[in-house]
Amino acid sequence: MTAVSVHSQESKVRGVGHTNRSLSEEEITEILESFFAEHTLDNQKVLVIVPDGTRTAPIGQMFRFIHKELSGKVAELDFLIALGTHRPMSEEAINNLFGVASGDWRANFQGVRVFNHEWWKPETFIQLGTVSAEEVREISGGTLDEELSVRINRLVVEYDAVIVCGPVFPHEVVGFSGGNKYFYPGVGGPEVIDLSHWLGALITNREVIGKEGITPVRRLIDRAASMIPTKKLCLAMVVAPGADDDEADKSPRLAGLYTGTPEEAWTSAAALSSQVHVRYVERPFRRVLSVMPEHYEDMWTAAKGMYKVEPAVAEGGEVVIYAPHITEFSHAHGEILGEIGYHVRDYFTQQWEGFKHYPGTVLAHSTHLKGAGSYDALSGDERSRVRVTLATGVSEERCAEHNVGYLDPGTVNIAEWRNRENEGILLVPRAGEILYRLRQD
């Protein structure tokens, strides 16, 4: 286990990462000071795009350093929360995300504004262009054939420079998150979000998640991001995985930090993430208990408890998502999920006329939680490779209505799941970020 370092004048990517320890304060400071020294932003309007509270990252630490470096030098310094289609963050949640007490904004960070990405408001967006149907067909390998309208939150084009500041993890839609994904779906229009997520679902989670290099979905969002006229920079973080202990220190620590363009910084961060966030196992598990941290507030986000373990679950196995605090399938898309439920990919593709009018991102979430499987349109027989059972605050009746299993969370004894890997039983105490994969794959 060694350090992974990058320092290239040619590519202008700078950074350091470790597979066996966290970055020191000195390393972080040196990387960031070099970044801001190299990219002069004096007298410019700067917008920093950060993740919401569903992503683990030391945003407070990065916020304070960015403010220290740029305050008094730039014309404006503002932050935009990349919600995608998550629900907006409250003032209290924003304070927690940035590690700032409510009274500190006026006293220590006067003039800094923080915006939620208001994705539900059409006036939020500005049109940048289109990707032709021919190009979409080429990017998707013939899977999709339609013109794509490219819109972005208009704030992105109202500043002189935009800095993406967020973590990189294995991701079910794009391979590895981060980089230009903070534009799409982070602050992008619904067209790119829907098409890119549905493309990822068609390819399937098992084939995409943790795949190194440029996946078709990554190519698509990179193409959309290329239309952004604003100067784009990136601080790509790799967050050290927590200990396999639900009582472990939950404060995020950096294993790696890379700077440069979104494409360049992401490439380096994804290479490190593939080493620190992927755990290979020799045999598949027949049962998995994914214990979801409370920052996953609904099944829309907590479904990562399925995404990250599906590749390592045996045919006919079961994934139990344990999250007693969750009472909703989706705060933003619950009504649509109530109409369509959770199904394997082929359930939708073989009845496409009945489902093509639904948002692609909701269809994708449905198939990703349900996992791989098959559907016979003649018999109506739907088979899932893995059973998904929810041990949450969602009732048994509602689980049945949504076509997922139910387990009373009060009957779950986490201790009974510990140290049973040799029996084919896996406990993931803080699920959602570490990808489990069979070594033979």
Secondary structure in CASP SS format (residue, H / E / C, confidence):
PFRMAT SS
TARGET T0000
AUTHOR 0000-0000-0000
METHOD secondary structure of the structure
MODEL  1
M C 1.00
T C 1.00
A E 1.00
V E 1.00
S E 1.00
V E 1.00
H E 1.00
S C 1.00
Q C 1.00
E C 1.00
S C 1.00
K C 1.00
V C 1.00
R E 1.00
G E 1.00
V E 1.00
G E 1.00
H E 1.00
T C 1.00
N C 1.00
R C 1.00
S C 1.00
L C 1.00
S C 1.00
E H 1.00
E H 1.00
E H 1.00
I H 1.00
T H 1.00
E H 1.00
I H 1.00
L H 1.00
E H 1.00
S H 1.00
F H 1.00
F H 1.00
A H 1.00
E H 1.00
H C 1.00
T C 1.00
L C 1.00
D C 1.00
N C 1.00
Q C 1.00
K E 1.00
V E 1.00
L E 1.00
V E 1.00
I E 1.00
V E 1.00
P E 1.00
D C 1.00
G C 1.00
T C 1.00
R C 1.00
T C 1.00
A C 1.00
P C 1.00
I H 1.00
G H 1.00
Q H 1.00
M H 1.00
F H 1.00
R H 1.00
F H 1.00
I H 1.00
H H 1.00
K H 1.00
E H 1.00
L H 1.00
S C 1.00
G C 1.00
K C 1.00
V C 1.00
A C 1.00
E E 1.00
L E 1.00
D E 1.00
F E 1.00
L E 1.00
I E 1.00
A E 1.00
L C 1.00
G C 1.00
T C 1.00
H C 1.00
R C 1.00
P C 1.00
M C 1.00
S C 1.00
E H 1.00
E H 1.00
A H 1.00
I H 1.00
N H 1.00
N H 1.00
L H 1.00
F H 1.00
G C 1.00
V C 1.00
A C 1.00
S C 1.00
G C 1.00
D H 1.00
W H 1.00
R H 1.00
A H 1.00
N H 1.00
F C 1.00
Q C 1.00
G C 1.00
V C 1.00
R E 1.00
V E 1.00
F E 1.00
N E 1.00
H C 1.00
E C 1.00
W C 1.00
W C 1.00
K C 1.00
P H 1.00
E H 1.00
T H 1.00
F E 1.00
I E 1.00
Q E 1.00
L E 1.00
G E 1.00
T E 1.00
V E 1.00
S C 1.00
A H 1.00
E H 1.00
E H 1.00
V H 1.00
R H 1.00
E H 1.00
I H 1.00
S C 1.00
G C 1.00
G C 1.00
T C 1.00
L C 1.00
D C 1.00
E C 1.00
E C 1.00
L E 1.00
S E 1.00
V E 1.00
R E 1.00
I E 1.00
N E 1.00
R H 1.00
L H 1.00
V H 1.00
V H 1.00
E C 1.00
Y C 1.00
D C 1.00
A E 1.00
V E 1.00
I E 1.00
V E 1.00
C E 1.00
G E 1.00
P E 1.00
V C 1.00
F C 1.00
P E 1.00
H E 1.00
E C 1.00
V C 1.00
V C 1.00
G E 1.00
F E 1.00
S C 1.00
G C 1.00
G H 1.00
N H 1.00
K H 1.00
Y H 1.00
F C 1.00
Y C 1.00
P C 1.00
G C 1.00
V C 1.00
G E 1.00
G C 1.00
P H 1.00
E H 1.00
V H 1.00
I H 1.00
D H 1.00
L H 1.00
S H 1.00
H H 1.00
W H 1.00
L H 1.00
G H 1.00
A H 1.00
L H 1.00
I H 1.00
T C 1.00
N H 1.00
R H 1.00
E H 1.00
V H 1.00
I C 1.00
G C 1.00
K C 1.00
E C 1.00
G C 1.00
I C 1.00
T C 1.00
P H 1.00
V H 1.00
R H 1.00
R H 1.00
L H 1.00
I H 1.00
D H 1.00
R H 1.00
A H 1.00
A H 1.00
S C 1.00
M C 1.00
I C 1.00
P C 1.00
T C 1.00
K E 1.00
K E 1.00
L E 1.00
C E 1.00
L E 1.00
A E 1.00
M E 1.00
V E 1.00
V E 1.00
A C 1.00
P C 1.00
G C 1.00
A C 1.00
D C 1.00
D C 1.00
D C 1.00
E C 1.00
A C 1.00
D C 1.00
K C 1.00
S C 1.00
P C 1.00
R C 1.00
L E 1.00
A E 1.00
G E 1.00
L E 1.00
Y E 1.00
T E 1.00
G E 1.00
T C 1.00
P H 1.00
E H 1.00
E H 1.00
A H 1.00
W H 1.00
T H 1.00
S H 1.00
A H 1.00
A H 1.00
A H 1.00
L H 1.00
S H 1.00
S H 1.00
Q H 1.00
V H 1.00
H C 1.00
V E 1.00
R E 1.00
Y E 1.00
V E 1.00
E C 1.00
R C 1.00
P C 1.00
F E 1.00
R E 1.00
R E 1.00
V E 1.00
L E 1.00
S E 1.00
V E 1.00
M C 1.00
P C 1.00
E C 1.00
H C 1.00
Y C 1.00
E C 1.00
D C 1.00
M H 1.00
W H 1.00
T H 1.00
A H 1.00
A C 1.00
K H 1.00
G H 1.00
M H 1.00
Y H 1.00
K C 1.00
V C 1.00
E H 1.00
P H 1.00
A H 1.00
V E 1.00
A E 1.00
E E 1.00
G E 1.00
G E 1.00
E E 1.00
V E 1.00
V E 1.00
I E 1.00
Y E 1.00
A E 1.00
P C 1.00
H C 1.00
I C 1.00
T C 1.00
E C 1.00
F C 1.00
S C 1.00
H C 1.00
A C 1.00
H C 1.00
G H 1.00
E H 1.00
I H 1.00
L H 1.00
G H 1.00
E H 1.00
I H 1.00
G C 1.00
Y C 1.00
H C 1.00
V C 1.00
R H 1.00
D H 1.00
Y H 1.00
F H 1.00
T H 1.00
Q C 1.00
Q C 1.00
W H 1.00
E H 1.00
G H 1.00
F H 1.00
K C 1.00
H C 1.00
Y C 1.00
P C 1.00
G H 1.00
T H 1.00
V H 1.00
L H 1.00
A H 1.00
H H 1.00
S H 1.00
T H 1.00
H H 1.00
L H 1.00
K H 1.00
G C 1.00
A C 1.00
G E 1.00
S E 1.00
Y E 1.00
D E 1.00
A C 1.00
L C 1.00
S C 1.00
G C 1.00
D E 1.00
E E 1.00
R E 1.00
S E 1.00
R C 1.00
V C 1.00
R E 1.00
V E 1.00
T E 1.00
L E 1.00
A E 1.00
T E 1.00
G C 1.00
V C 1.00
S C 1.00
E H 1.00
E H 1.00
R H 1.00
C H 1.00
A H 1.00
E H 1.00
H C 1.00
N C 1.00
V C 1.00
G E 1.00
Y E 1.00
L C 1.00
D C 1.00
P H 1.00
G H 1.00
T H 1.00
V C 1.00
N C 1.00
I H 1.00
A H 1.00
E H 1.00
W H 1.00
R C 1.00
N C 1.00
R C 1.00
E H 1.00
N H 1.00
E H 1.00
G C 1.00
I E 1.00
L E 1.00
L E 1.00
V E 1.00
P C 1.00
R C 1.00
A C 1.00
G C 1.00
E C 1.00
I C 1.00
L E 1.00
Y E 1.00
R E 1.00
L E 1.00
R C 1.00
Q C 1.00
D C 1.00
END
